Amino acid sequence: MTTPPLLLSCFERTAKWMRRGGRENDIVLSSRVRLARNLRRYEFPHRATPADLLAVRHRVWRAVHATGGQSGGLSDARLLPFEEFTGWERQSLIDRYVTSREHIDEEIGRGVAASSDVSLAVLVNEEDHVRLQSLLPGLQLDAAYHAVDRLDDALEGFFDTRGGLAYSETFGYLTACPTNAGTALRAGVMLHLPALEIVGKIERARKWAEDKGLALRGSFGESSKVWGHLHQLSNQVTLGVDEAEVLLDVENAARELCAMERRARTALTNAKWSDEVRDRIGRAYGTLRYARRSGCREATDCLSLLRLGHEMNWVKGLTRQRFNELLVWIRPAYLQVLHGRSVGSAERDLLRADLLRPHIARVRLEAAFTADNPAPDAVAASASSPEKN
């Protein structure tokens, strides 16, 4: 039996955000709140020397350790300096939505301190010296903010007597990118919006979000592509607005997008869309159930369609938690973490299909799906009870 890779042994295989919980969880996969902070007397990471980056990380590690026993501290933190991990191990942190590509591209002085379920994390020397992050399932922006705000209080108290954080009475918290200054708070939710894409209304939803001062992007943030009909909604303005206003704006917009998606799902049962959407779901089922090779993009899109079928009461056997888990497990880097070795693209396609088939074998297509005219009542009932598994 092979020894599990170090990175995998640091975390629970099922992160907190993958589990059941939160509001609107038929559509909202997760809620994330981040606070950016920088230490005084050090250049921002993109200008800092390697020695300064290492010094910043050392100071942040000390702060995390010293405040771990305090209220709001990160008591069970795993300290992960990037120099100790392979490129694909670091990449797997992106697969789990812990950090960004820009963060893992460099090793020296970079790292993550996180709880075992990754619900609370400190990112060191990403775009800013410190980014505090909470990641929870469903629509839980208030709870995510409460967790990260308490951690911020604990760490700021530590640094107040050791040089302090970069702060201006005029501009608030100072950040490497001016658009993050002020509260330096980013709030975001991950939304599953397949019906809006199928009926051709996703661009209208994106424009609606932009008019509200929010961004609707790919699931990995700015400039990322949309895979599996997953979209990330987040605020764009942090200067001149307080935290409560940001959280309320993002939450209200998320609820409205959920309402749009549910109306689109109901529309999929009418004559115009019924055959097309059932064809897509049936093909997705057949591909995942019987394919011997599967690319990541193809598998992600197929899982998304099966999840849509589940929410429309056409497909049984694939819970929301399992859908979230599989989304991560099939990612290229995470597949390598699971197997504890570097794996080429062709072999990954084989391993991905092997991983998926036993799970999809448990899936069954309901009579409402195979009928000539599936009843729209099932979809309406599903949309009215988003807390089902």
C-alpha positions in Angstrom: 0.0 0.0 0.0 1.4 3.4 -1.0 1.9 6.2 1.5 -0.6 9.0 0.8 1.0 12.2 -0.5 1.7 14.8 2.2 -0.8 17.4 0.9 -3.7 14.9 0.8 -3.0 13.8 4.4 -3.4 17.5 5.6 -7.0 17.8 4.6 -10.3 16.0 4.8 -11.2 14.5 1.5 -14.6 16.1 1.6 -14.2 19.8 2.3 -16.8 21.7 4.3 -18.1 23.5 1.2 -18.8 20.2 -0.6 -21.2 19.1 2.1 -24.9 19.6 2.5 -25.9 22.9 4.1 -26.7 26.5 3.6 -29.7 28.1 1.9 -30.6 27.9 -1.8 -28.3 24.8 -2.1 -30.2 23.5 -5.1 -28.3 26.2 -7.0 -25.7 27.8 -4.7 -22.7 25.4 -4.2 -20.7 27.6 -1.9 -20.2 31.0 -0.3 -16.8 32.6 0.1 -15.7 35.7 2.0 -12.1 37.1 1.7 -10.3 39.9 3.5 -7.0 41.3 2.1 -4.4 42.6 4.6 -0.8 43.7 4.2 2.1 44.2 6.7 3.6 47.6 7.2 7.2 48.1 6.1 7.2 45.4 3.5 6.7 45.8 -0.3 3.6 44.1 -1.8 4.3 40.5 -3.0 4.8 41.4 -6.6 7.6 43.8 -5.7 9.1 42.1 -2.6 12.4 40.3 -2.6 12.6 36.6 -1.8 14.0 37.4 1.6 11.1 39.7 2.4 8.5 37.1 1.2 10.1 34.6 3.5 10.1 37.1 6.3 6.4 37.9 5.8 5.5 34.2 5.8 7.4 33.6 8.9 5.6 36.4 10.7 2.2 35.3 9.5 2.9 31.7 10.6 3.9 33.0 14.0 0.7 35.0 14.2 -1.5 32.0 13.2 0.3 29.8 15.8 0.1 32.5 18.6 -3.6 33.2 18.1 -4.7 29.6 17.5 -6.0 29.2 21.0 -7.9 32.5 21.0 -11.5 33.0 20.1 -11.7 33.2 16.4 -8.2 31.9 15.9 -7.3 29.1 13.5 -6.8 26.4 16.1 -6.1 23.4 13.9 -4.2 25.1 11.2 -2.1 23.1 8.7 0.8 25.2 7.7 1.7 24.5 4.1 4.8 26.2 2.6 4.7 25.8 -1.2 8.3 24.9 -1.5 7.6 21.5 0.1 5.0 20.4 -2.5 5.0 19.4 -6.2 3.4 21.6 -8.8 0.4 19.2 -9.1 -0.1 19.2 -5.4 -0.2 23.0 -5.4 -2.6 22.9 -8.4 -4.9 20.6 -6.4 -5.5 23.6 -4.0 -7.1 25.4 -7.0 -9.2 22.3 -7.8 -10.6 22.5 -4.2 -11.2 26.3 -4.7 -8.7 27.1 -1.9 -6.5 29.6 -3.8 -5.6 31.0 -7.2 -3.3 30.1 -10.1 -1.3 33.3 -9.5 -0.6 32.1 -5.9 0.7 28.7 -6.7 2.8 29.7 -9.7 5.6 30.9 -7.4 7.0 28.9 -4.5 9.3 31.1 -2.4 7.6 32.6 0.6 4.1 31.5 -0.6 1.9 29.2 1.4 -1.5 28.4 3.0 -2.6 27.9 6.6 -6.0 26.2 6.6 -8.3 24.1 8.8 -8.6 20.5 7.9 -12.0 21.0 6.2 -10.7 24.2 4.5 -13.6 26.2 5.8 -11.1 28.8 7.1 -7.8 29.6 5.5 -4.9 32.2 5.5 -3.3 32.6 2.1 0.2 34.1 2.4 1.8 36.2 -0.3 -0.8 35.8 -3.0 -1.6 39.2 -4.4 -1.4 40.6 -0.9 0.6 39.5 2.1 -2.4 38.0 3.8 -5.8 36.9 2.5 -8.2 35.6 5.1 -10.8 33.3 3.7 -13.9 31.4 4.8 -15.6 28.9 2.4 -18.9 27.3 3.4 -21.7 25.3 1.6 -24.8 26.9 0.2 -25.7 30.6 0.7 -24.0 31.5 4.0 -22.3 34.8 3.4 -23.1 36.1 6.9 -21.7 33.0 8.6 -18.6 33.1 6.3 -18.0 36.8 7.1 -18.4 36.2 10.8 -15.8 33.4 10.8 -13.2 35.4 8.8 -13.9 38.7 10.7 -13.1 36.9 14.0 -9.9 35.6 12.6 -9.1 39.0 11.3 -9.5 40.5 14.8 -7.3 37.9 16.3 -4.5 38.3 13.8 -4.7 42.1 13.8 -4.4 42.2 17.5 -1.2 40.2 17.2 0.3 42.5 14.6 -0.8 45.7 16.3 2.1 45.3 18.7 4.5 44.2 16.0 4.5 46.9 13.3 0.8 46.8 12.4 -1.1 46.4 9.2 -1.0 48.8 6.2 -4.0 51.1 6.9 -4.9 54.6 5.9 -7.5 56.8 7.7 -8.5 58.0 4.2 -8.5 54.9 2.1 -8.9 52.1 4.7 -6.8 48.9 4.3 -4.2 49.3 1.6 -3.8 46.6 -1.0 -1.6 45.6 -3.9 -4.5 46.3 -6.3 -6.3 49.7 -5.7 -9.7 48.2 -6.5 -9.4 46.1 -3.3 -8.6 48.9 -1.0 -11.1 50.1 1.7 -12.8 47.2 3.4 -10.7 44.9 1.2 -13.6 42.5 1.3 -14.6 40.2 -1.5 -17.8 38.2 -1.2 -18.7 35.5 -3.7 -21.1 32.6 -4.3 -20.7 29.7 -6.7 -23.9 29.1 -8.7 -25.0 26.2 -10.9 -26.9 27.8 -13.8 -27.4 25.2 -16.5 -31.0 26.1 -17.4 -30.2 29.8 -18.0 -27.4 28.7 -20.3 -29.7 26.2 -22.2 -32.5 28.7 -22.7 -30.1 31.3 -23.8 -30.6 33.8 -21.0 -27.2 33.6 -19.2 -25.8 36.7 -20.9 -28.9 38.6 -19.8 -28.2 37.5 -16.3 -24.6 38.5 -16.6 -25.6 42.0 -17.8 -28.1 42.3 -15.0 -25.3 41.5 -12.4 -23.0 44.0 -14.0 -25.7 46.7 -13.7 -25.8 45.9 -10.0 -22.0 46.5 -9.7 -21.3 42.8 -9.5 -19.4 40.3 -11.7 -20.6 36.9 -12.9 -17.6 35.0 -14.1 -16.3 31.5 -14.6 -16.0 29.2 -11.5 -12.3 30.0 -10.9 -12.8 33.8 -11.0 -11.5 36.5 -13.3 -10.7 35.4 -16.8 -11.6 31.8 -16.1 -13.8 29.8 -18.5 -17.2 28.5 -17.6 -17.2 24.7 -17.1 -20.1 22.6 -15.9 -22.4 25.7 -16.0 -20.7 27.0 -12.8 -20.6 30.7 -12.4 -19.0 32.8 -9.6 -20.9 36.0 -8.5 -18.9 38.6 -6.6 -18.6 42.2 -5.7 -16.4 44.6 -7.7 -16.3 47.6 -5.4 -14.7 47.6 -1.9 -13.8 51.3 -1.5 -16.5 53.6 0.0 -18.9 50.8 1.0 -19.1 48.9 4.3 -19.0 45.2 4.8 -22.7 44.8 5.5 -23.6 46.6 2.3 -21.4 44.3 0.2 -22.7 41.2 1.8 -26.3 42.2 1.4 -25.8 43.2 -2.3 -24.2 39.9 -3.2 -26.8 37.9 -1.2 -29.8 39.7 -2.8 -28.3 39.2 -6.3 -27.6 35.5 -5.6 -31.2 35.0 -4.6 -32.5 36.7 -7.7 -30.2 34.6 -9.9 -31.6 31.5 -8.2 -35.1 32.7 -9.0 -34.1 33.2 -12.6 -32.6 29.7 -12.8 -35.6 28.1 -11.3 -37.9 29.8 -13.8 -35.6 28.6 -16.6 -35.7 25.0 -15.2 -39.5 25.1 -15.3 -39.4 26.3 -18.9 -37.3 23.3 -19.8 -40.4 21.1 -19.4 -42.4 22.7 -22.1 -42.5 21.4 -25.7 -39.9 23.8 -27.0 -37.1 22.5 -24.7 -38.2 19.2 -23.3 -36.7 16.9 -26.0 -33.5 18.8 -26.2 -32.8 18.9 -22.5 -33.7 15.3 -22.0 -31.4 14.4 -24.9 -28.5 16.3 -23.3 -29.1 14.6 -19.9 -29.5 11.1 -21.5 -26.2 11.6 -23.5 -24.4 12.8 -20.3 -25.6 9.7 -18.4 -24.5 7.4 -21.2 -21.1 9.0 -21.5 -20.3 8.8 -17.8 -21.8 5.4 -17.3 -20.0 3.6 -20.2 -17.1 5.7 -21.4 -13.6 4.2 -20.9 -11.9 7.6 -21.4 -13.1 11.0 -20.3 -11.6 14.4 -20.5 -12.0 16.8 -17.6 -14.2 19.3 -19.5 -16.4 16.6 -20.9 -16.8 14.9 -17.5 -17.6 18.2 -15.8 -20.2 19.2 -18.3 -21.8 15.8 -18.1 -21.9 15.8 -14.3 -23.5 19.3 -14.5 -26.3 17.9 -16.7 -26.9 14.9 -14.4 -27.1 17.4 -11.4 -29.7 19.3 -13.4 -31.7 16.1 -14.0 -31.5 15.4 -10.2 -32.9 18.8 -9.4 -35.7 18.3 -11.9 -36.6 15.0 -10.3 -35.7 13.1 -13.5 -32.5 11.5 -12.1 -31.9 9.8 -8.8 -28.8 8.4 -7.1 -26.5 11.4 -7.3 -26.7 13.6 -4.2 -25.5 17.2 -4.1 -22.6 16.3 -1.9 -21.4 13.6 -4.3 -21.8 15.9 -7.3 -19.6 18.5 -5.5 -17.0 15.8 -4.5 -16.8 14.4 -8.0 -16.3 17.9 -9.5 -13.1 18.1 -7.5 -11.9 14.5 -7.7 -11.9 14.4 -11.5 -9.8 17.6 -11.8 -6.3 16.8 -13.4 -4.2 17.8 -10.4 -6.5 16.2 -7.8 -6.5 12.9 -9.7 -2.7 12.9 -9.3 -3.0 13.7 -5.6 -5.5 10.8 -5.2 -3.0 8.4 -6.9 0.1 9.9 -5.2 2.1 10.3 -8.4 2.5 12.4 -11.5 0.1 11.1 -14.2 0.1 12.0 -17.9 -3.0 13.4 -19.7 -3.9 10.1 -21.5 -3.7 8.1 -18.3 -5.7 10.7 -16.4 -8.6 10.3 -18.9 -8.6 6.5 -18.2 -8.4 7.1 -14.4 -11.2 9.7 -14.5 -13.6 7.4 -16.4 -12.7 4.5 -13.9 -13.5 6.8 -11.0 -16.8 8.0 -12.4 -18.4 4.7 -13.6 -19.1 3.1 -10.2 -20.8 6.3 -9.0 -22.9 6.7 -12.1 -23.8 3.0 -12.0 -26.0 3.9 -9.0 -27.9 6.5 -11.0 -31.3 5.7 -12.3 -33.5 7.6 -14.8 -37.0 8.2 -13.5 -40.2 7.5 -15.3 -40.8 11.2 -15.6 -37.6 11.4 -17.6 -38.3 8.5 -20.0 -42.0 9.5 -20.5 -43.0 11.1 -23.8 -44.3 14.2 -22.0 -42.7 14.6 -18.5 -44.9 16.5 -16.1 -43.7 20.0 -15.2 -45.2 19.6 -11.7 -42.1 17.6 -10.6 -39.8 20.5 -11.5 -42.1 23.1 -9.8 -42.1 20.9 -6.6 -38.3 20.6 -6.8 -37.8 24.4 -7.1 -40.0 25.0 -4.1 -37.9 22.8 -1.8 -34.2 23.7 -2.3 -33.2 22.0 1.0 -33.6 18.4 -0.4 -30.4 16.4 -0.7 
